[in-house]
Amino acid sequence: MSNDQSSQTDTLSSAERSAIDSSVASPVILFFGTSILWLLLGSIFELTSSIKLVWPFFLDGLSFLTYGRTSIVSVNALAYGWATPAAIGIGLWLTTRLCRVPLAHHKLLIASGIIWNLGVFVGVSGLLIGDSTSIPLLNFPAYSTHILLLSFALIATWAIVTFFQRQSGPLFVSQWFLVAGFFSFPWLFATASQLLVWNPIQASAQSPIAAWYAAGFFNLWLVPMGLAAAFYLIPKSIGRSVNSHHLSLLAFWSILLFGAWSGTSRLIGGPLPAWMVSVGAAAGVMMIIPALAVALNLHFTLEGHYAPVAWSPSLRFIVSGVLFLLTTWLLSAINSIPSVNSVTNFSDLTRGLNLLGYYGFFSMIAFGSIYYILPRLTGKEWPSSCLISWHFWLALSGILLGASALILGGLIQGFALQDVGITFRSSMDFISPFRFCAALASILLVAANLGFALLFAGLLWSTRRSGATPTLIAVREENSQEPVAV
Amino acid sequence: MNKLTLLFTGIVLTFGSAWVGFVAYPVANLANMEPLPDEETGGLIPPTLSGLAVAGQKVYAASGCVECHSQQVRPDPLTTDIAKQLGKRQTVPRDEIREHTPFLGEYRIGQDLSNYGARETDVAAVHRHLYSPQLVSPWSNMPSYSYLYQYRKIVGQPSSHALQGLTGSFAPKAGYEVVPTQQAEALVGYLLSLNQNYPLPESPEPTAK
């Protein structure tokens, strides 16, 4: 085990810790609460779109509920309504804890939270009335992205200022990820909005920029924020330090470098210079390095201390999230190889990989973090361990069913689309049972999200103070020596 | 790595490298393309879009068509797009200069449309397809764009624009007709303008094997 201080989570006393936690409570609860509303709305639109793919007559003939609009509403509501505010909430809490300063300017953060949600609301309404830009992940019309960028500029400024005011000491690995995320997202979002939405450049130059943004949104924004939580909460929960400083370094820099370059691999054969696709494919394959570095580092940290994963809700969700990130990156690396990508491109396999990355990795980590953070902010415990267990199993089975159906079906569909002897109609016949499974998986995910929303509301309204035992989802073994902070 | 400045510098360099490659390079090299002169007709390659087609681009974007339909022909021998007659040659950046946003698409839930106008020339057939996709292909999972059409009672003479050939459950009741709105006319105009059958020096048609 490394003795390097950058591997230690923190050395705060519990009184200091709770002072910091209560100072950050109101903005973080605002970000979490609104994000869960968007999560519900986004997943209901996702379910609607999945049903429409199987049965096109469902809610047909209404302009604002045509497939082309429900599918972008679900993607954008989940990306900007759920994932981004959840990442911001986790980031704010981690930043104050790790910089060891109570939160300053919390009214500024509350204001930016309200502005952000206003921007998402305006954006989603714009999509429903048909103002989409048709750029993947940047569908929101220009009038809403201005609002979003303003809000995020306030948040990022606050985060950077807090970092410069921090109590001196070595930077913990989660802090590297926080700085990278808070710094990359405004750069990505401002560049892409300016060049593609506000003052669009000629269409011939737009596709590499759009691909760069889409990859950056995941690899340079959601991944750093999710991993910041994982690298803090996993060691914290089992009372150990991060296993290897060098593996952390390798993971961090390889994510930043290869993650930023990997976007163009999916534009194979597309209208852009061939070198861009080659570089993207090479970087995509190299993502094996951070995948293994993250997974091995966290595995060695947990080795011999896996038992709490059974009873701690936050650990169980976070460890599953890390495993899904490993799966996503390994499968994406295989999918980046040109001979594979030329077959799977345009198939539903991409939807499967997105489900694994966005829901399997990020949402699971966000759920786990909220399970950990919220009782500490409010001083209350989660109302029902049974419901937490249902949430976990519904989410896990939804992801596994949906992703495996879309990936297997996507492979078959891809080979059918590639084969000169197979008609387009047959490629649709092949994929349709898999799309049916994916629609079933969407039902499971809506149910999981609903369970989580009920738990969140239950906690806020309950009067049960903690000091009683924390809510566990399995019986803790009595003879266990694990120092678990659930 | 305990200094914030060191961390910042590293992030700027790694992130900035990809920014130079995927943002600055295309802005400098791909964003100032001109159409080529067409020596045979004296026009331009790619041909300038009609006003109707430009209006149709907006309807195409608003309806989210790009969610299911790609608009790119990939080259031989990497893929079989050309053998499958989606187009005669690879789509290149210059093909997109008429568009506001490139509708490349991520999925082929529906057919590729880069050369839809070369396969289909009948305005009435396209209207029928948009209004009632399952009338044209019963197996299709394409949504109906009936909201771009007006279902109305015939007053006096039937409209000359009314959709013909709607049969079965898609047929309007007696005394009623289905008339395309301006948006539907524009969308059809745009769809029929999708045709990359002009020669570009940077994308020669592959010679027959």
Boltz contact constraints between the chains, C-beta under 6 A:
constraints:
  - contact:
      token1: [A, 56]
      token2: [B, 141]
      max_distance: 6.0
  - contact:
      token1: [A, 56]
      token2: [B, 143]
      max_distance: 6.0
  - contact:
      token1: [A, 60]
      token2: [B, 143]
      max_distance: 6.0
  - contact:
      token1: [A, 60]
      token2: [B, 144]
      max_distance: 6.0
  - contact:
      token1: [A, 61]
      token2: [B, 144]
      max_distance: 6.0
  - contact:
      token1: [A, 61]
      token2: [B, 146]
      max_distance: 6.0
  - contact:
      token1: [A, 61]
      token2: [B, 147]
      max_distance: 6.0
  - contact:
      token1: [A, 63]
      token2: [B, 147]
      max_distance: 6.0
  - contact:
      token1: [A, 66]
      token2: [B, 143]
      max_distance: 6.0
  - contact:
      token1: [A, 67]
      token2: [B, 143]
      max_distance: 6.0
  - contact:
      token1: [A, 68]
      token2: [B, 63]
      max_distance: 6.0
  - contact:
      token1: [A, 68]
      token2: [B, 64]
      max_distance: 6.0
  - contact:
      token1: [A, 68]
      token2: [B, 65]
      max_distance: 6.0
  - contact:
      token1: [A, 68]
      token2: [B, 67]
      max_distance: 6.0
  - contact:
      token1: [A, 69]
      token2: [B, 64]
      max_distance: 6.0
  - contact:
      token1: [A, 71]
      token2: [B, 67]
      max_distance: 6.0
  - contact:
      token1: [A, 72]
      token2: [B, 64]
      max_distance: 6.0
  - contact:
      token1: [A, 130]
      token2: [B, 62]
      max_distance: 6.0
  - contact:
      token1: [A, 132]
      token2: [B, 61]
      max_distance: 6.0
  - contact:
      token1: [A, 134]
      token2: [B, 61]
      max_distance: 6.0
  - contact:
      token1: [A, 134]
      token2: [B, 66]
      max_distance: 6.0
  - contact:
      token1: [A, 134]
      token2: [B, 101]
      max_distance: 6.0
  - contact:
      token1: [A, 136]
      token2: [B, 106]
      max_distance: 6.0
  - contact:
      token1: [A, 170]
      token2: [B, 2]
      max_distance: 6.0
  - contact:
      token1: [A, 171]
      token2: [B, 2]
      max_distance: 6.0
  - contact:
      token1: [A, 179]
      token2: [B, 7]
      max_distance: 6.0
  - contact:
      token1: [A, 180]
      token2: [B, 11]
      max_distance: 6.0
  - contact:
      token1: [A, 183]
      token2: [B, 11]
      max_distance: 6.0
  - contact:
      token1: [A, 184]
      token2: [B, 15]
      max_distance: 6.0
  - contact:
      token1: [A, 191]
      token2: [B, 23]
      max_distance: 6.0
  - contact:
      token1: [A, 201]
      token2: [B, 31]
      max_distance: 6.0
  - contact:
      token1: [A, 202]
      token2: [B, 31]
      max_distance: 6.0
  - contact:
      token1: [A, 202]
      token2: [B, 97]
      max_distance: 6.0
  - contact:
      token1: [A, 203]
      token2: [B, 96]
      max_distance: 6.0
  - contact:
      token1: [A, 203]
      token2: [B, 99]
      max_distance: 6.0
  - contact:
      token1: [A, 203]
      token2: [B, 102]
      max_distance: 6.0
  - contact:
      token1: [A, 204]
      token2: [B, 30]
      max_distance: 6.0
  - contact:
      token1: [A, 204]
      token2: [B, 33]
      max_distance: 6.0
  - contact:
      token1: [A, 204]
      token2: [B, 93]
      max_distance: 6.0
  - contact:
      token1: [A, 204]
      token2: [B, 96]
      max_distance: 6.0
  - contact:
      token1: [A, 204]
      token2: [B, 97]
      max_distance: 6.0
  - contact:
      token1: [A, 205]
      token2: [B, 26]
      max_distance: 6.0
  - contact:
      token1: [A, 205]
      token2: [B, 30]
      max_distance: 6.0
  - contact:
      token1: [A, 205]
      token2: [B, 31]
      max_distance: 6.0
  - contact:
      token1: [A, 206]
      token2: [B, 102]
      max_distance: 6.0
  - contact:
      token1: [A, 207]
      token2: [B, 102]
      max_distance: 6.0
  - contact:
      token1: [A, 207]
      token2: [B, 104]
      max_distance: 6.0
  - contact:
      token1: [A, 208]
      token2: [B, 22]
      max_distance: 6.0
  - contact:
      token1: [A, 208]
      token2: [B, 26]
      max_distance: 6.0
  - contact:
      token1: [A, 209]
      token2: [B, 23]
      max_distance: 6.0
  - contact:
      token1: [A, 212]
      token2: [B, 22]
      max_distance: 6.0
  - contact:
      token1: [A, 256]
      token2: [B, 14]
      max_distance: 6.0
  - contact:
      token1: [A, 257]
      token2: [B, 14]
      max_distance: 6.0
  - contact:
      token1: [A, 260]
      token2: [B, 15]
      max_distance: 6.0
  - contact:
      token1: [A, 260]
      token2: [B, 18]
      max_distance: 6.0
  - contact:
      token1: [A, 261]
      token2: [B, 18]
      max_distance: 6.0
  - contact:
      token1: [A, 269]
      token2: [B, 74]
      max_distance: 6.0
  - contact:
      token1: [A, 269]
      token2: [B, 75]
      max_distance: 6.0
  - contact:
      token1: [A, 269]
      token2: [B, 78]
      max_distance: 6.0
  - contact:
      token1: [A, 269]
      token2: [B, 79]
      max_distance: 6.0
  - contact:
      token1: [A, 270]
      token2: [B, 72]
      max_distance: 6.0
  - contact:
      token1: [A, 271]
      token2: [B, 91]
      max_distance: 6.0
  - contact:
      token1: [A, 271]
      token2: [B, 92]
      max_distance: 6.0
  - contact:
      token1: [A, 271]
      token2: [B, 93]
      max_distance: 6.0
  - contact:
      token1: [A, 342]
      token2: [B, 78]
      max_distance: 6.0
  - contact:
      token1: [A, 342]
      token2: [B, 79]
      max_distance: 6.0
  - contact:
      token1: [A, 346]
      token2: [B, 70]
      max_distance: 6.0
  - contact:
      token1: [A, 346]
      token2: [B, 107]
      max_distance: 6.0
  - contact:
      token1: [A, 346]
      token2: [B, 108]
      max_distance: 6.0
  - contact:
      token1: [A, 417]
      token2: [B, 108]
      max_distance: 6.0
  - contact:
      token1: [A, 418]
      token2: [B, 80]
      max_distance: 6.0
  - contact:
      token1: [A, 420]
      token2: [B, 80]
      max_distance: 6.0
  - contact:
      token1: [A, 420]
      token2: [B, 83]
      max_distance: 6.0
  - contact:
      token1: [A, 424]
      token2: [B, 111]
      max_distance: 6.0
  - contact:
      token1: [A, 425]
      token2: [B, 139]
      max_distance: 6.0
